[in-house]
Amino acid sequence: MMKRILYAEHAIERIYERGISDRQVESTVLEPDLREEGQHGRLEAVKRFGRRKLRVVYKDLPSMRLVITAYYD
């Protein structure tokens, strides 16, 4: 069973401000070009969209993936 992807309030605000779509965030988390260990037990998924690289910071919890923030590198 695939884990649900949920968004922290901070992530919702930043994604909206930065013009990032839910589809891009979910594609990055589920099928990243690169996945790295982040700070505080978080993961960072990176995926290229055209000339830009989207970085999504999230926590992989037992029942879900919680998106903390997302931004273009």
Phi, psi and omega in degrees: 000133180282136177290144176288152175251119178243158185241129171292155179306317179302316181297317180301314180297313183291320179298317178297311181301325186266001177068033180263136181272154175303320181300318179294318179298311183294322177297321180293317180292317186278327183223064183286155170284331183209140175232130183232157172286133177254195179275154173059036178075013180269162174247153176235120178255137183234135177214140180273133173235101185065236181269358184251148175251124178266132177245126179243124178259127182210164174252133178265100182261165183305321185250355183199170169247122183257112180282126181268314178198169176210142181202159176272133176280000000 
